Amino acid sequence: APADWPSRAVESGAFPDRETYYDSLHEATTAAVRQQVRERERADDQQLVHAVRSMDDARRTANELAERVTEWGQSRFGDDGSGIEYARRVADRDPEDPTEAELVGLAETVVAMDDRADSLRATIEETTPAVAPNLAAMAGPVLAARLISLSGGLEPLAKSTSGTVQLLGAESALFAHLQGNAPSPKHGVIYTHEYVRGTHPDERGSAARALAGKLTIAARVDHYSGERRPELQAELDDRIERIRSRREE
Amino acid sequence: APADWPSRAVESGAFPDRETYYDSLHEATTAAVRQQVRERERADDQQLVHAVRSMDDARRTANELAERVTEWGQSRFGDDGSGIEYARRVADRDPEDPTEAELVGLAETVVAMDDRADSLRATIEETTPAVAPNLAAMAGPVLAARLISLSGGLEPLAKSTSGTVQLLGAESALFAHLQGNAPSPKHGVIYTHEYVRGTHPDERGSAARALAGKLTIAARVDHYSGERRPELQAELDDRIERIRSRREE
């Protein structure tokens, strides 16, 4: 038979009664599980950070090298077009001499790099909701992953102010502003969200502020509790609707 | 029977005699062939320019992305190493989950990019001697191709001064110097030549000047006549030997 730990705990005088013992046990195990979850989350959010940065590097590299393929290809084929689309056409050619084989081979690598960026994006779309369910639902998984990446992880994002979240990704514009060379930026990467981009320019600052506020709460809920809070989305929808309606009055 | 063009030419009064006719004919055909050769050369030297720039882009890109693979890989495998060598090890792994498959896939593309740079280099080594035989023999095919690429072609290189050739590839150092922020650069990419790199620092400026002078002549011979002139190499060898012996007196 298993040892009767509740009785022993009370007999030893460590706890006044069995109820207090069970409460303490529950508290301790919950804390341990929460700690484990948080460590697991940290590991997962860091994988997301690597994936987002790799996706951006792969896409940028593919685009840069596609311009090189375009310049070289046009000197040989006098063909129209540019960028990745052009590199894909060059990659499909049968090379006619060793130099052309190098050009076609380079184009093939460019295509592989662009395909890798697509594949990374698909994996980010799949894994972000597990790491940050509320943030992913509200921002979309790729923007959510980008915010986590720009902060360096979910925990630092959860500890950021709403104003910081609003400007994540606008660091160079903010720096130029602080040096007196530019107007204050209204948004960073959250610009890509429909609620910012799709709002009239005059109200876009308000929309960015409202979105950043809710995203910051979503990140905190994801980090500290992990529960889904669909009402956050409803509150954001209302707020944006009110901001947009100002233009129509 | 073929028409007797020499007689007709003299009879028509276009040429005073058959000898003048043949001289003019020779001159005209030689000029036409030289023109053809030069157009062919221009096409070939431009292919070389594209190949060199592609090689440099592929190598730089592979190195940059290898650093991304290193950061990501170390977060997963806690493994030592860095750069291309590390990316090659990651590319050989069997991925254990979808996120790791992205990492391994990225590493594979990095390896393909580095292999492409190697392959471009081999092709440049094969084709440069046909475009610029004297320059390739004296500078080595890759440095020769790099000088042609930095000038924008064999013709502009042949029309450059020796001082320009000496500093090709040192444009940013030269710019800093002209702005008063740096000492005058002594050499650009010709630094990679054994005759510069292998000479004592005190005499390196003289060695760079001597090498640049002969390379400029080699480029001119390659562009204007295309004949091999091995004595240029012997003259350079003598000159460098004398410069180096100054340190031993």
Interface residues (C-beta under 8 A of the other chain):
Chain A: Q46 Q47 H50 A51 R53 S54 D57 A58 T61 E64 L65 R68 V69 E71 W72 S75 R76 P98 T99 E102 L103 G105 L106 T109 A112 M113 R116 S119 L120 T123 E126 T127
Chain B: Q46 Q47 H50 A51 R53 S54 D57 A58 T61 E64 L65 R68 V69 E71 W72 S75 R76 P98 T99 E102 L103 G105 L106 T109 A112 M113 R116 S119 L120 T123 E126 T127
